[in-house]
Amino acid sequence: MALDFSGQNLQGRNFKGQDLTGANFSYADIRGANFTNANLTGTNFSHAKAGLQRRWAIGLVISSFLLSGLSGFLWAVNGFFVSLIFSSSSDKQIAGWVALITLIAFFFITIRQGIIAGLGAAAFAVAVAFAGAVAFAGAGAGAFVFVFAVAVAGAFAGAGAVAGAVAVTGGGAVAFAVAGAFAGAGAVAFAGAGAGTLFSIYISWQAMKGDQKHSLIRNIAIAVAATGGTSFRSANLTNADFTQATLKSTDFRNTILICSRWHQAKMLDRVRPGSTYLQNSQVRQLLVTGEGQDKNFDRENLRGINLQKANLADASFIGADLSEANLQDADLSRAKLKQTQLDGTELTGATLTGAYIEDWGITNTTKLHGVRCEYVFMRLPTKEDPDPLRKPDNKQEVFADGDFANFIKPIFDTLDLYHNQGVDPRAVAIAFKNLAENHPEAELEIVAMEKRGEDKILLRAKTAAGSDKSQLSAEYFDDYNQLKALSQSQQLLLIEKDKRIISLENMVDTALKQPKFYTQGDTNMSDISGINIQGSSNVSGIAGGGSVANLGTISGNVSIALNQLPDSPDAEKPGIKELLTQLHSCISESADLPETEKAEALEQVQALAEAGKNPQESTKQKTAKTAITMLKGIFTGLPAIASLVEAGNKLLPAIAKLFGLG
């Protein structure tokens, strides 16, 4: 039974290393509590109050006051040096002017470029001062070095004091910090102390607002403020709920934050985030408000983030890692998901209408049930093509409920083989066949082929779980590059009459010759899913050549195969034999189909006839699916009004249904 600590005062309690799975800490006071290395999976911290205990907070405010006093004293010293301008001694006047110019330069550089740049300027100034000591007549050089050193120390002390006070109290102790600064200044250098203190306040305020130029000050202040605060360091907070919790001065370093909930959490910007996704201010804002519309999260590591029901319309996640994230019921309309990693991501009920999903990284663990999507784009938009590769292709059509998941399912966990220079279809076919035969455990199966620009193609192959895709890719391209270097006659000796290789070679060659070619497991596109290069029964051969004599031979072979099929028992309901006979006749008589493609189409009809002898056998069904896919691809290049296209649209679905594929 889960432990219940709701509403209790748990200040300073030690829960280090304990298993508190599912415990209830809602409305509890956990200031100063130690949850280091604890298992807090599914724990409820909603409305809890984390941070520093009162005595720690008071101690840090006093420290800030003392540090401010030191800062004020240091700025007063610099003020004294500047006042030497009015001295009667020429050496002291030089020192005064050097001090003034030095401070102005330091202020300007630090405000414009940040405290780190100010430190760099200080180091450079010291080097220059020593190198030019003679030119500065001794006193000037000494002032140059001393003023820079004091300015840096004063700036750090003052900014650190004010930032620390803000981090601890939220701004309530700033007045005390400022008072401490002026307390350290004498009457002679009051103006110097005032200017330096105002400078420190400005730097610290910018730092606490999240200005990256002054992040060093902010990080130091928050780290100090979190000392003695609530510690979740190295804890497991998977599915933990921090809804409306107060979290300032809390340590989340090295914490597991998979699907943790942060809705309306308070002072999340005052936590010590370590390397978790909480270190990004824009991400923190998104977690608290749930509003991320039109925001840019490109290349962010958002692994395990909980964005359930978040508004992410028009947001950009290009190259981001959203693996294991919770995006359930989130609005991702028109979101840019190019190369976004979505392994194990929960997308149930999410809206993806108009999303750009170019090369997105979904896997078989990505949950797509109930996704709401009318259409998607397979490429990012450009000025020339604002709607690139819309699916469904017909802009008057949309996906019906559940269709999107079925459309995208074939491209889950794939080996992507991208060829970008002078593609050799035969070398592709041989290299892939070799890879499949050398690694039968990988269960390689082609699921998609895509032409990309001129003479470039992407081959996608499904692999068995746990396959080393990096090794498979390296081995494939080593073999492919060697094969590509061979002459055509040498390549022919390797393939002889292997129809499996000839089939894939022709597919690649066809893809390269089409103006646009994109294959993927869906009836709206040229579907080549189910092609297994290792199993010859799954790939029917396609004859090369394409002469008239060869066509006659192929057509005769098709007729023989058709005659071996049984007639339909119902005269009014055509069977496989009757439908294939009609298709055979339409292909043979077509005037729109080139001879080479006509030969390929007839080969596919013959493959269907052979498979039709045992249409319910799984291997024959795969062969039939491949042949139907190839025929669709061949017919795609014909004019829409061609009689063969009309016949194919009518006959192929009926044939698929008889094979149990429809």
C-alpha positions in Angstrom: 0.0 0.0 0.0 1.4 3.4 -1.0 2.4 5.7 1.9 0.3 8.8 2.6 2.2 12.0 3.7 -0.4 14.4 2.4 -0.5 17.7 4.3 2.2 16.8 6.7 5.2 19.0 7.9 8.2 17.0 6.6 10.8 19.8 6.8 14.3 18.4 6.9 13.1 14.7 6.8 15.6 12.2 5.3 14.1 9.9 2.7 17.5 9.1 1.0 17.4 5.9 -1.0 13.9 4.9 0.0 11.3 3.2 -2.2 8.4 5.6 -2.1 6.6 4.4 -5.3 3.2 5.9 -5.5 3.5 7.8 -2.2 1.2 10.8 -1.6 3.0 14.0 -0.6 0.3 16.4 -1.8 0.1 19.7 0.1 3.0 18.5 2.3 5.8 20.9 3.5 9.0 19.2 2.1 11.4 22.2 2.5 14.8 20.9 3.2 13.8 17.2 2.8 16.3 14.8 1.3 15.0 12.5 -1.5 18.5 11.7 -2.9 18.5 8.4 -4.8 14.9 7.6 -3.8 12.5 5.8 -6.0 9.6 8.2 -6.4 7.9 6.6 -9.4 4.3 7.8 -9.6 4.6 9.9 -6.5 2.2 12.8 -5.9 3.8 16.1 -5.0 0.9 18.3 -6.2 0.6 21.5 -4.2 3.7 20.5 -2.1 6.0 23.2 -0.8 9.7 22.6 -1.5 12.8 24.7 -1.0 14.8 26.1 2.0 13.9 25.8 5.6 13.5 29.2 7.3 16.8 29.0 9.2 18.7 28.3 6.0 16.9 31.1 4.2 17.8 33.6 6.9 21.4 32.5 6.9 21.7 33.0 3.2 20.1 36.4 3.4 22.6 37.5 6.1 25.4 36.1 3.9 24.1 38.2 1.0 24.0 41.3 3.2 27.7 40.8 4.3 28.7 40.1 0.7 27.0 43.3 -0.4 29.0 45.2 2.2 32.2 43.8 0.8 31.1 44.8 -2.7 30.3 48.3 -1.5 33.7 48.6 0.1 35.4 47.4 -3.1 33.5 49.9 -5.2 34.3 52.6 -2.7 38.0 51.8 -3.2 37.6 52.2 -6.9 35.7 55.5 -6.3 38.6 56.7 -4.3 41.0 55.9 -7.2 38.7 57.9 -9.6 38.7 60.8 -7.2 42.5 61.1 -7.7 41.7 63.0 -10.9 41.3 66.1 -8.7 44.7 65.6 -7.0 47.5 68.1 -7.3 50.0 65.4 -8.1 50.4 64.6 -11.8 51.1 60.9 -11.1 47.9 60.6 -9.0 45.9 62.3 -11.7 47.2 59.8 -14.3 46.2 57.0 -11.9 42.7 58.6 -11.5 42.1 58.9 -15.2 43.3 55.3 -15.8 40.9 54.1 -13.1 38.0 56.0 -14.7 38.7 54.8 -18.2 39.2 51.2 -16.9 35.9 51.2 -15.1 34.0 52.6 -18.0 35.5 49.9 -20.3 34.7 47.2 -17.8 31.1 48.4 -17.4 30.6 48.6 -21.1 32.1 45.2 -22.0 30.2 43.4 -19.1 26.8 45.0 -20.0 27.1 44.3 -23.7 28.8 40.9 -23.7 28.4 39.5 -20.2 30.4 38.9 -17.1 32.6 36.2 -18.8 33.7 38.8 -21.4 34.4 41.2 -18.5 36.7 38.7 -16.9 38.4 38.2 -20.2 38.9 41.9 -20.6 40.3 42.0 -17.0 42.9 39.3 -17.8 43.9 41.1 -21.0 44.2 44.4 -19.2 46.5 42.9 -16.6 48.8 41.5 -19.4 48.8 44.9 -21.2 49.5 46.7 -18.0 52.5 44.7 -17.2 53.8 44.8 -20.8 53.4 48.6 -20.9 54.4 49.4 -17.3 57.0 52.0 -18.4 54.6 53.8 -20.7 52.2 54.2 -17.8 54.9 55.6 -15.6 54.4 53.1 -12.9 51.5 54.6 -11.1 49.2 54.4 -14.1 50.1 50.7 -14.7 49.5 49.8 -11.1 46.1 51.6 -11.1 45.2 49.8 -14.3 45.7 46.4 -12.8 44.4 47.2 -9.3 41.2 48.9 -10.6 40.4 46.0 -12.9 40.9 43.4 -10.1 38.8 45.4 -7.6 36.1 46.0 -10.3 35.8 42.3 -11.0 35.7 41.3 -7.4 33.2 44.1 -6.6 31.0 43.1 -9.6 31.0 39.4 -8.6 30.4 40.1 -4.9 27.6 42.6 -5.6 25.9 40.7 -8.4 26.2 37.5 -6.5 24.8 39.0 -3.3 21.7 40.5 -5.1 21.1 37.4 -7.2 21.4 35.2 -4.2 18.9 37.3 -2.3 16.5 37.1 -5.3 17.0 33.3 -5.6 16.3 32.8 -1.8 13.5 35.3 -1.2 12.1 36.0 -4.7 13.3 39.7 -4.4 12.3 40.5 -0.8 15.8 40.8 0.5 17.2 42.9 -2.4 16.8 46.1 -0.3 18.9 44.6 2.5 21.6 43.6 0.0 21.7 47.2 -1.4 21.8 48.6 2.1 24.8 46.4 2.8 26.6 47.7 -0.2 26.2 51.4 0.8 27.1 50.5 4.4 30.6 49.5 3.2 31.2 52.9 1.5 32.8 55.8 3.1 31.7 59.4 2.5 34.7 60.1 0.2 33.8 57.4 -2.3 30.0 57.3 -1.9 29.4 58.0 -5.6 31.7 55.2 -6.6 30.0 52.8 -4.3 26.6 53.9 -5.6 27.6 53.5 -9.3 29.1 50.1 -8.6 26.1 48.9 -6.6 23.7 49.9 -9.3 25.9 48.1 -11.9 25.8 45.0 -9.7 22.0 45.2 -9.3 21.6 45.5 -13.1 23.8 42.5 -13.8 22.1 40.3 -11.2 18.7 41.3 -12.3 19.4 40.4 -15.9 21.0 37.1 -14.7 17.9 36.1 -12.8 15.6 37.1 -15.7 17.5 34.4 -17.7 19.9 36.5 -19.8 22.4 34.0 -21.1 25.2 36.6 -21.1 25.1 36.6 -17.3 24.2 32.9 -16.8 27.3 32.3 -14.7 25.9 34.7 -12.0 22.5 33.0 -12.1 23.9 29.5 -11.9 26.1 30.3 -8.9 23.2 32.1 -7.1 20.8 29.2 -7.7 23.4 26.6 -6.8 24.1 28.4 -3.5 20.3 28.9 -2.8 19.6 25.2 -3.4 22.2 24.2 -0.8 20.1 23.0 2.1 17.0 23.0 0.0 14.8 20.1 -1.1 17.0 17.5 -2.8 15.8 15.1 -5.5 19.3 14.5 -6.8 19.6 11.2 -8.7 16.0 10.2 -7.7 13.6 8.4 -10.0 10.7 10.8 -10.6 9.1 8.9 -13.5 5.4 9.9 -13.7 5.7 12.0 -10.6 3.1 14.8 -10.3 4.3 18.4 -9.3 1.1 20.1 -10.3 1.0 23.6 -8.6 3.9 22.6 -6.3 6.3 25.4 -5.1 9.8 24.3 -6.2 12.3 27.1 -5.6 15.8 26.1 -4.2 15.2 22.5 -5.2 18.0 20.2 -6.6 17.0 18.1 -9.7 20.5 17.1 -10.8 20.9 13.7 -12.5 17.2 13.1 -11.8 15.0 10.7 -14.0 12.1 12.9 -15.1 10.3 10.7 -17.6 6.7 11.9 -18.0 6.8 14.0 -14.8 4.0 16.5 -14.6 4.7 20.2 -14.0 1.4 21.9 -14.8 1.2 25.3 -13.0 4.2 24.5 -10.9 5.6 27.7 -9.1 9.1 29.0 -9.3 10.3 26.3 -11.5 12.9 28.8 -12.8 14.6 28.8 -9.4 15.5 25.0 -9.4 18.9 23.5 -9.9 18.2 21.6 -13.1 21.6 20.0 -13.9 21.5 18.6 -17.4 17.8 17.8 -17.4 15.3 19.4 -19.8 14.5 21.8 -17.0 17.6 23.9 -17.8 15.8 25.4 -20.8 13.7 28.4 -19.9 11.4 28.0 -22.9 10.8 24.4 -22.0 10.1 25.3 -18.4 7.5 27.8 -19.6 5.9 25.1 -21.8 5.7 22.6 -19.0 4.1 25.1 -16.6 1.6 26.6 -19.1 1.1 23.9 -21.7 1.4 26.6 -24.4 4.0 26.0 -27.0 2.3 27.2 -30.1 4.7 28.5 -32.8 7.7 28.0 -30.5 11.1 26.6 -31.7 12.4 23.5 -29.9 14.8 22.3 -32.7 17.4 19.8 -31.6 16.4 20.0 -27.9 16.8 16.9 -25.8 13.2 16.5 -24.6 13.4 12.8 -23.9 10.6 11.7 -21.5 8.9 15.1 -21.3 5.2 15.2 -20.4 3.3 17.4 -22.8 -0.1 15.8 -22.4 -2.8 18.0 -23.9 -0.2 20.7 -24.7 -0.9 23.2 -27.5 2.0 22.6 -29.9 0.4 23.8 -33.1 3.0 25.2 -35.6 5.8 24.4 -33.2 9.2 23.2 -34.6 10.8 20.0 -33.3 13.4 19.5 -36.1 16.0 17.1 -34.9 14.6 17.1 -31.3 14.5 13.9 -29.1 11.0 13.3 -27.9 11.5 9.6 -27.2 9.4 8.2 -24.3 7.6 11.5 -24.1 3.9 11.8 -23.3 2.1 13.7 -26.1 -1.3 12.2 -25.5 -4.1 14.4 -26.8 -1.5 17.1 -27.7 -2.2 19.5 -30.6 0.6 19.0 -33.1 -1.2 20.6 -36.0 1.3 21.8 -38.7 4.2 20.9 -36.3 7.6 20.4 -38.0 8.7 16.9 -37.0 11.6 16.4 -39.4 14.1 13.9 -38.0 12.3 14.1 -34.6 13.0 11.0 -32.5 9.8 9.4 -31.3 10.8 6.0 -29.9 8.3 4.8 -27.3 6.5 8.2 -27.5 2.8 8.3 -26.5 0.8 9.9 -29.3 -2.6 8.4 -28.4 -5.3 10.9 -29.3 -2.8 13.5 -30.6 -3.7 15.8 -33.5 -1.2 15.6 -36.4 -3.2 17.3 -39.2 -0.9 19.2 -41.4 2.3 18.0 -39.6 5.6 17.7 -41.5 7.0 14.2 -40.9 10.1 14.1 -43.1 12.4 11.3 -41.9 10.8 11.3 -38.4 12.0 8.5 -36.1 8.9 6.5 -35.2 9.4 2.9 -34.2 7.2 -0.1 -33.4 6.9 1.2 -29.8 5.5 4.6 -30.9 1.8 4.6 -29.8 -0.4 6.0 -32.6 -3.8 4.7 -31.5 -6.5 7.2 -32.0 -4.3 9.8 -33.7 -6.4 12.6 -35.2 -5.0 13.4 -38.7 -6.7 14.5 -41.9 -3.5 14.8 -43.9 0.3 15.1 -43.5 3.3 16.3 -45.5 6.3 14.1 -46.2 8.6 17.1 -46.7 9.2 20.5 -45.1 7.6 23.4 -47.1 9.5 25.7 -49.4 8.5 28.8 -51.3 8.3 26.8 -54.5 6.3 24.0 -52.9 4.3 25.0 -49.8 2.5 21.6 -49.7 5.3 19.1 -50.4 4.2 15.4 -50.8 0.8 15.7 -49.2 -0.7 12.5 -48.2 -3.4 11.6 -49.2 -2.2 12.8 -52.7 -5.7 14.0 -53.6 -6.2 17.4 -51.9 -9.9 16.7 -51.8 -9.4 13.6 -49.7 -8.5 13.2 -46.0 -7.7 10.2 -43.8 -10.6 8.6 -42.2 -10.5 7.8 -38.4 -7.7 5.3 -37.8 -6.3 5.5 -41.4 -3.2 7.5 -40.5 -1.9 4.8 -38.2 -2.4 2.2 -40.9 -0.7 4.5 -43.4 2.4 5.1 -41.4 2.8 1.6 -39.8 5.2 0.1 -42.4 8.0 2.5 -41.7 8.6 1.8 -38.0 12.1 0.5 -37.2 14.0 0.6 -40.5 17.5 0.4 -41.9 17.8 3.5 -44.2 20.2 3.1 -47.1 20.6 6.5 -48.8 22.4 6.6 -52.2 23.3 10.0 -53.3 25.9 9.6 -56.1 25.4 7.9 -59.4 23.1 5.1 -58.2 23.8 1.7 -59.8 20.6 -0.4 -59.6 22.3 -3.7 -60.2 24.9 -3.0 -57.5 22.1 -2.1 -55.1 20.3 -5.3 -55.8 23.4 -7.5 -55.4 24.6 -5.8 -52.3 21.2 -6.0 -50.6 20.8 -9.7 -51.5 24.3 -10.3 -50.1 23.5 -8.5 -46.9 20.3 -10.4 -46.4 22.0 -13.7 -46.9 24.9 -12.9 -44.6 22.6 -11.7 -41.9 19.5 -14.0 -41.9 18.9 -13.1 -38.2 18.3 -9.5 -39.3 15.2 -10.6 -41.3 15.7 -7.8 -43.8 12.6 -6.8 -45.7 12.2 -3.8 -48.0 9.3 -1.6 -46.9 9.9 1.7 -48.8 11.8 3.2 -51.7 12.0 6.9 -52.4 13.6 9.0 -55.1 15.2 12.2 -53.8 16.2 14.6 -56.5 18.1 13.6 -59.5 19.9 10.2 -59.3 19.4 9.8 -55.6 17.4 7.2 -53.8 16.5 6.0 -50.3 16.0 2.3 -49.7 14.3 1.4 -46.4 14.4 -2.1 -45.0 12.6 -3.4 -41.9 14.9 -5.3 -39.5 14.5 -7.6 -36.6 14.5 -6.1 -33.1 18.0 -5.6 -31.8 19.7 -5.6 -35.2 22.8 -3.4 -35.3 21.8 -1.0 -38.1 25.1 0.8 -38.0 27.0 -2.4 -38.8 24.5 -3.5 -41.4 24.7 -0.1 -43.2 28.5 -0.1 -43.1 28.7 -3.6 -44.5 26.1 -2.9 -47.2 27.9 0.2 -48.5 31.3 -1.5 -48.4 29.9 -4.2 -50.6 27.9 -1.7 -52.8 30.9 0.5 -53.5 33.0 -2.5 -54.6 30.3 -3.9 -56.8 29.7 -0.5 -58.4 33.4 -0.4 -59.4 33.0 -3.6 -61.4 32.2 -3.7 -65.1 28.7 -4.7 -66.3 29.9 -8.1 -67.5 31.5 -8.8 -64.1 28.3 -7.9 -62.4 26.3 -10.2 -64.7 28.6 -13.1 -63.8 27.6 -12.5 -60.1 23.8 -12.5 -60.7 23.5 -15.0 -63.5 19.8 -15.6 -63.7 18.9 -14.8 -60.1 15.4 -13.4 -60.4 15.5 -12.0 -56.9 18.3 -9.6 -57.9 16.8 -8.8 -61.3 13.5 -7.9 -59.6 15.0 -5.4 -57.1 17.3 -4.0 -59.8 14.3 -3.2 -62.0 12.5 -1.6 -59.1 15.4 0.7 -58.4 15.8 1.5 -62.1 12.1 2.3 -62.4 12.2 4.5 -59.3 15.1 6.5 -60.8 13.4 7.0 -64.1 10.1 8.3 -62.6 9.8 12.1 -62.1 8.5 11.4 -58.6 8.7 8.1 -56.8 7.8 7.4 -53.2 6.9 3.9 -52.1 5.5 3.1 -48.7 3.0 0.7 -47.2 -0.3 2.3 -48.3 -2.8 1.7 -51.0 -2.5 5.4 -52.2 1.1 4.8 -53.2 3.2 2.3 -55.0 3.4 -0.3 -52.2 6.4 -2.6 -52.1 6.1 -3.7 -48.5 6.5 -7.4 -48.1 9.4 -7.8 -50.5 11.9 -10.1 -48.9 15.1 -10.4 -50.9 16.2 -13.4 -48.9 13.2 -15.5 -49.7 12.9 -16.2 -53.4 9.2 -17.1 -53.0 8.5 -13.6 -52.0 10.0 -11.9 -55.1 8.9 -12.7 -58.6 11.5 -12.2 -61.3 11.2 -9.5 -63.9 12.6 -10.2 -67.3 15.3 -7.9 -68.7 15.5 -6.9 -72.3 12.0 -6.3 -73.7 12.2 -7.3 -77.3 9.1 -8.3 -79.2 10.2 -11.9 -79.3 10.8 -11.9 -75.6 7.3 -10.5 -75.1 5.8 -13.3 -77.1 7.6 -15.9 -75.0 6.5 -14.2 -71.7 2.9 -13.9 -72.9 2.9 -17.6 -73.8 4.3 -18.6 -70.4 1.5 -16.5 -68.8 -1.2 -18.3 -70.8 0.2 -21.7 -69.8 0.2 -20.7 -66.1 -3.4 -19.4 -66.4 -4.6 -22.6 -68.0 -3.3 -24.6 -65.0 -5.7 -22.7 -62.7 -9.2 -24.1 -61.9 -12.2 -22.3 -63.3 -14.5 -20.4 -61.0 -17.3 -22.6 -59.6 -19.7 -19.7 -60.0 -20.2 -18.6 -63.6 -21.4 -15.2 -62.5 -18.6 -14.6 -60.1 -15.1 -14.6 -61.7 -12.3 -16.2 -59.8 -8.5 -15.8 -59.9 -8.2 -17.4 -63.3 -10.9 -15.2 -65.0 -9.6 -12.0 -63.4 -6.0 -12.7 -64.4 -7.0 -13.6 -67.9 -8.7 -10.2 -68.3 -5.6 -8.5 -66.9 -3.4 -10.5 -69.2 -5.4 -9.4 -72.2 -5.5 -5.7 -71.2 -1.7 -5.6 -70.7 -1.0 -7.4 -74.0 -3.3 -5.1 -76.0 -2.2 -1.9 -74.3 -0.8 0.8 -76.6 0.2 3.0 -73.7 2.7 0.6 -72.1 6.3 0.5 -73.4 7.6 -2.9 -74.4 10.0 -3.2 -71.5 7.4 -2.3 -68.9 4.8 -4.6 -70.7 7.3 -7.5 -70.2 7.6 -6.6 -66.5 3.8 -6.5 -66.1 3.3 -9.8 -67.8 5.9 -11.4 -65.5 3.9 -10.2 -62.5 0.7 -11.7 -64.0 2.6 -15.0 -64.3 3.7 -14.7 -60.7 0.1 -14.2 -59.7 -1.0 -17.2 -61.7 1.6 -19.4 -60.0 0.6 -18.1 -56.6 -3.1 -18.6 -57.5 -2.7 -22.4 -57.3 -2.6 -22.1 -53.5 -4.0 -18.6 -52.8 -4.4 -19.0 -49.0 -0.9 -20.2 -48.4 1.1 -17.4 -46.6 4.1 -17.5 -48.9 1.9 -17.3 -52.0 0.0 -14.4 -50.5 3.3 -12.5 -50.0 4.2 -13.3 -53.6 0.8 -12.0 -54.7 1.1 -8.9 -52.7 4.5 -8.1 -54.2 3.2 -8.7 -57.8 0.2 -6.5 -57.2 2.4 -3.8 -55.8 4.7 -4.0 -58.8 1.8 -3.7 -61.2 0.5 -0.7 -59.4 3.9 0.9 -59.8 4.0 0.1 -63.5 0.5 1.5 -64.1 1.3 4.7 -62.1 3.4 6.1 -65.0 0.5 5.8 -67.5 -1.9 8.6 -68.3 -4.9 8.7 -66.1 -7.2 8.1 -69.0 -5.4 5.0 -70.3 -7.7 2.0 -70.5 -5.1 -0.1 -68.7 -5.2 2.2 -65.7 -9.0 1.8 -65.6 -8.7 -2.0 -65.9 -6.0 -2.1 -63.2 -8.1 0.0 -60.8 -11.0 -2.5 -61.2 -9.1 -5.8 -61.4 -6.3 -5.5 -58.9 -8.4 -4.9 -55.8 -10.6 -7.9 -56.8 -7.6 -10.1 -57.3 -6.1 -9.0 -54.0 -9.4 -9.8 -52.2 -9.3 -13.4 -53.6 -5.8 -13.8 -52.1 -7.1 -12.6 -48.8 -5.3 -9.3 -49.1 -8.2 -7.0 -49.4 
